[in-house]
Amino acid sequence: MALAGRREAGAARDAAIRWLQSRMNSEGALTLIGDNQPHWSTSLFVIALTRLGVRSDLRDKAANCLLAWKGSRVEPREEITLNGALQGWPWASGTFSWVEPTSYALLALKLAGHGRHERIAEAERLLLDRVCEDGGWNYGNRVIYGAAFQGFPSTTALATLALQDSAAARPAIERGLAFLERQMQSRQSALTLALAILCFQVFSKPTAALVTALKSRQQSDGSWQQQVHLTALAELALQATAGGANVMTLPGAR
C-alpha cells in the first residue's frame, strides 16, 4: 500500500502479492512459514488488495476466511466484567478476541463490502464493551479484579478507526479521540504517531505537530527503526496528510 503510488515499484508490489498468495492456506488465510493456522495479518492482506484494486479473487477468499474465523468465548468470571460471549478476532486460532486484530478485521471486511454482515455488528459491540474508563482501549480487558486498566494510544487509534462509520459508536469515538489527543502530548513513539495521524486525519483533527514529530524520527537511510511495517505505516500517514488517500478511511464515514 505504501508503494501504491510509485510506478517504478510495480514489479516489487506484484512480487509481494505473489509471495503473500503463496502463504495462503486452503481456507484463504495467510499463514506463517511452518504453521498452517490463520494469522491476523490476513486482515492486512484484504485491506491492501482492496486499496490496490487488484486480485479481487484473493481478496474475496481471504475475506470469507475472516468471516468464518472467530475468537474464543470467555465464560463469565467474577474477576472480569467484559461480555465474554461476544466474538471478534484473535491473534491466533483458539484464543481470546483481542482489540487490535478485531479492529483490523472490521476495517478489512467493511472495505471489502461486508459492512452489513452479522459478524460486523457483533464485533462493533465487542469494541464498545471493551472501552476503558479513561475513554481509550487497551489490548483486551478493561477491568480485572476491580482494577481499571489504562488505554493505549495505538490500540485506541485502531479501534476508533474501525468504528468510524458506526452512528451508535459516536460517543465512544469522541471519548477515544479525546483520550488520544491527551496521550499524544507525551506518548510519541513512531508507531503511535503514525496511527494517530491516520486516525486524526480521518476525523479532521489537527496533525501538523504529529507529522513534524514523525518526520524527526526518520533515520538517515529513510526508514523508521529499519522496520518494514513501521516504515510503511509512517509513509502511509505522511501520504494522507500530504493530500494522498488515507487507507483507513471507510466509504460513507465522516
C-alpha positions as CSV (number, residue, x, y, z in Angstrom):
1,M,0.0,0.0,0.0
2,A,2.8,2.4,0.9
3,L,4.3,2.0,-2.6
4,A,1.0,2.0,-4.5
5,G,1.6,5.5,-6.0
6,R,5.1,4.8,-7.2
7,R,5.1,3.5,-10.8
8,E,8.6,2.2,-10.5
9,A,7.6,-0.1,-7.6
10,G,5.0,-2.1,-9.6
11,A,7.3,-5.1,-10.1
12,A,8.1,-5.2,-6.3
13,R,4.4,-4.9,-5.5
14,D,3.4,-7.7,-7.8
15,A,6.1,-10.0,-6.4
16,A,5.0,-9.2,-2.9
17,I,1.4,-10.2,-3.7
18,R,2.6,-13.5,-5.3
19,W,4.6,-14.2,-2.1
20,L,1.6,-13.4,0.1
21,Q,-0.6,-15.7,-2.1
22,S,2.0,-18.5,-1.5
23,R,1.4,-18.1,2.2
24,M,-2.4,-18.6,1.9
25,N,-3.8,-21.8,3.2
26,S,-6.7,-23.7,1.6
27,E,-9.3,-21.6,3.5
28,G,-7.8,-18.3,2.4
29,A,-5.9,-17.2,5.5
30,L,-2.4,-16.0,5.5
31,T,-0.1,-18.3,7.5
32,L,3.4,-18.2,8.9
33,I,6.1,-20.4,7.4
34,G,5.8,-23.8,9.1
35,D,2.4,-23.1,10.5
36,N,-0.9,-23.6,8.6
37,Q,-3.1,-21.8,11.2
38,P,-4.8,-18.5,10.2
39,H,-2.7,-15.4,11.0
40,W,-4.1,-12.0,11.9
41,S,-2.3,-10.3,9.0
42,T,-5.0,-11.8,6.7
43,S,-6.9,-8.6,7.5
44,L,-4.0,-6.5,6.3
45,F,-3.9,-8.6,3.1
46,V,-7.6,-7.8,2.5
47,I,-7.1,-4.1,3.1
48,A,-4.0,-4.0,0.8
49,L,-5.7,-5.8,-2.1
50,T,-8.8,-3.6,-1.8
51,R,-6.8,-0.4,-1.7
52,L,-4.6,-1.6,-4.6
53,G,-7.7,-2.6,-6.6
54,V,-6.1,-5.9,-7.7
55,R,-6.7,-9.7,-7.3
56,S,-10.3,-9.5,-6.1
57,D,-10.3,-13.3,-6.2
58,L,-7.7,-13.4,-3.5
59,R,-9.3,-10.6,-1.5
60,D,-12.7,-12.4,-1.5
61,K,-11.2,-15.7,-0.5
62,A,-9.3,-14.1,2.4
63,A,-12.4,-12.0,3.4
64,N,-14.6,-15.2,3.5
65,C,-12.0,-16.8,5.7
66,L,-12.1,-13.8,8.1
67,L,-15.9,-14.1,8.3
68,A,-15.6,-17.7,9.4
69,W,-12.7,-17.2,11.9
70,K,-13.7,-16.3,15.4
71,G,-12.1,-15.6,18.8
72,S,-13.0,-17.9,21.6
73,R,-15.8,-17.1,24.0
74,V,-14.9,-16.4,27.7
75,E,-17.0,-17.9,30.4
76,P,-18.4,-15.4,33.0
77,R,-16.0,-14.9,35.9
78,E,-16.1,-12.8,39.0
79,E,-12.7,-11.2,38.2
80,I,-13.7,-9.8,34.8
81,T,-16.5,-7.5,33.7
82,L,-16.5,-7.8,29.9
83,N,-19.1,-9.6,27.9
84,G,-17.3,-12.9,27.1
85,A,-20.0,-14.1,24.8
86,L,-19.1,-11.5,22.1
87,Q,-16.7,-12.8,19.5
88,G,-14.4,-10.8,17.3
89,W,-11.0,-11.9,16.1
90,P,-7.9,-13.4,17.8
91,W,-4.2,-13.0,17.1
92,A,-4.1,-16.8,16.6
93,S,-6.7,-19.5,16.5
94,G,-8.2,-20.8,19.7
95,T,-7.6,-17.7,21.7
96,F,-9.4,-14.6,23.0
97,S,-10.8,-11.9,20.8
98,W,-8.3,-9.0,21.1
99,V,-9.0,-5.3,20.3
100,E,-6.3,-4.9,17.6
101,P,-7.0,-7.9,15.4
102,T,-10.7,-7.3,15.8
103,S,-10.2,-3.7,14.7
104,Y,-8.1,-4.7,11.6
105,A,-10.7,-7.3,10.7
106,L,-13.5,-4.8,10.9
107,L,-11.6,-2.4,8.6
108,A,-10.8,-5.1,6.2
109,L,-14.3,-6.5,5.9
110,K,-16.0,-3.2,5.7
111,L,-13.7,-2.1,2.9
112,A,-14.3,-5.4,1.2
113,G,-18.1,-4.8,1.1
114,H,-19.2,-6.9,4.1
115,G,-20.3,-4.0,6.3
116,R,-23.8,-5.4,6.9
117,H,-22.7,-8.9,7.9
118,E,-23.7,-10.1,11.4
119,R,-20.0,-10.5,12.3
120,I,-19.5,-6.8,11.9
121,A,-22.3,-5.8,14.2
122,E,-21.1,-8.2,16.9
123,A,-17.5,-7.1,16.6
124,E,-18.6,-3.5,17.0
125,R,-20.5,-4.4,20.1
126,L,-17.4,-6.1,21.4
127,L,-15.2,-3.0,20.9
128,L,-17.8,-0.8,22.6
129,D,-17.9,-3.3,25.5
130,R,-14.1,-3.0,25.9
131,V,-13.8,0.8,26.3
132,C,-11.6,1.6,29.3
133,E,-12.7,4.1,32.0
134,D,-10.3,6.7,30.6
135,G,-12.0,6.5,27.2
136,G,-9.3,4.6,25.4
137,W,-8.8,0.9,24.6
138,N,-6.1,-1.4,25.7
139,Y,-5.4,-4.9,24.3
140,G,-8.4,-6.7,25.8
141,N,-9.8,-6.4,29.2
142,R,-10.8,-3.1,30.8
143,V,-11.3,-4.2,34.4
144,I,-9.8,-7.2,36.3
145,Y,-10.3,-7.8,40.0
146,G,-11.8,-4.4,40.3
147,A,-8.7,-2.6,38.9
148,A,-9.3,-0.4,35.8
149,F,-6.8,-0.9,33.0
150,Q,-5.4,2.1,31.1
151,G,-6.0,2.6,27.4
152,F,-3.1,2.6,24.9
153,P,-2.7,5.2,22.1
154,S,-2.1,2.8,19.2
155,T,-4.9,0.5,20.2
156,T,-7.3,3.4,20.7
157,A,-6.4,4.8,17.2
158,L,-7.2,1.4,15.6
159,A,-10.5,0.8,17.5
160,T,-11.7,4.4,16.7
161,L,-10.8,3.9,13.0
162,A,-12.7,0.6,13.0
163,L,-15.8,2.2,14.4
164,Q,-15.7,5.4,12.3
165,D,-18.8,4.6,10.3
166,S,-21.0,3.5,13.2
167,A,-23.5,6.0,14.4
168,A,-24.1,4.0,17.6
169,A,-20.4,4.3,18.4
170,R,-20.2,8.1,18.1
171,P,-20.0,8.8,21.9
172,A,-17.2,6.2,22.3
173,I,-15.4,7.7,19.3
174,E,-15.5,11.2,20.8
175,R,-14.1,9.8,24.1
176,G,-11.5,7.9,22.2
177,L,-10.4,10.9,20.2
178,A,-10.2,13.0,23.4
179,F,-8.1,10.3,25.1
180,L,-5.8,10.1,22.1
181,E,-5.3,13.8,22.0
182,R,-4.3,13.8,25.6
183,Q,-1.9,10.8,25.2
184,M,-0.2,12.2,22.1
185,Q,1.1,15.1,24.1
186,S,3.7,12.8,25.7
187,R,3.5,9.2,24.2
188,Q,5.0,9.7,20.8
189,S,6.6,6.6,19.5
190,A,6.8,6.2,15.7
191,L,4.0,3.6,15.8
192,T,1.6,5.8,17.9
193,L,2.4,8.8,15.8
194,A,1.7,7.1,12.5
195,L,-1.6,5.6,13.7
196,A,-2.7,8.7,15.5
197,I,-2.0,10.8,12.3
198,L,-4.1,8.3,10.2
199,C,-6.9,8.4,12.8
200,F,-6.9,12.2,13.3
201,Q,-6.8,12.8,9.6
202,V,-10.0,10.7,9.1
203,F,-11.8,12.8,11.8
204,S,-10.4,16.1,10.6
205,K,-8.3,16.7,13.7
206,P,-5.0,18.7,13.5
207,T,-2.0,16.6,12.6
208,A,0.8,19.2,11.9
209,A,2.6,18.7,15.2
210,L,2.4,15.0,15.0
211,V,3.7,15.0,11.4
212,T,6.7,17.1,12.4
213,A,7.4,14.6,15.3
214,L,7.1,11.6,13.0
215,K,9.4,13.1,10.4
216,S,12.0,13.8,13.1
217,R,12.2,10.1,13.8
218,Q,13.0,9.1,10.3
219,Q,16.6,7.6,10.1
220,S,19.2,8.6,7.5
221,D,18.5,5.5,5.4
222,G,14.9,6.6,5.0
223,S,13.4,4.1,7.4
224,W,11.8,4.2,10.8
225,Q,13.9,1.9,13.0
226,Q,14.7,-0.2,9.9
227,Q,11.3,-1.9,10.3
228,V,9.3,-2.5,7.1
229,H,5.9,-2.5,8.9
230,L,6.7,0.7,10.8
231,T,8.2,2.4,7.8
232,A,5.2,1.6,5.7
233,L,2.8,2.9,8.3
234,A,4.8,6.1,8.6
235,E,4.8,6.6,4.9
236,L,1.0,6.0,4.7
237,A,0.4,8.6,7.4
238,L,2.6,11.1,5.6
239,Q,0.9,10.4,2.3
240,A,-2.5,11.0,3.9
241,T,-1.6,14.4,5.3
242,A,0.1,15.4,2.0
243,G,-3.1,15.2,0.0
244,G,-3.0,11.4,-0.8
245,A,-5.6,8.9,0.1
246,N,-6.0,7.7,3.7
247,V,-6.1,3.9,3.5
248,M,-8.0,3.8,6.8
249,T,-11.0,5.8,5.6
250,L,-14.2,3.8,5.2
251,P,-16.7,4.6,2.5
252,G,-19.6,6.7,3.8
253,A,-17.8,7.6,7.0
254,R,-17.3,11.1,8.4
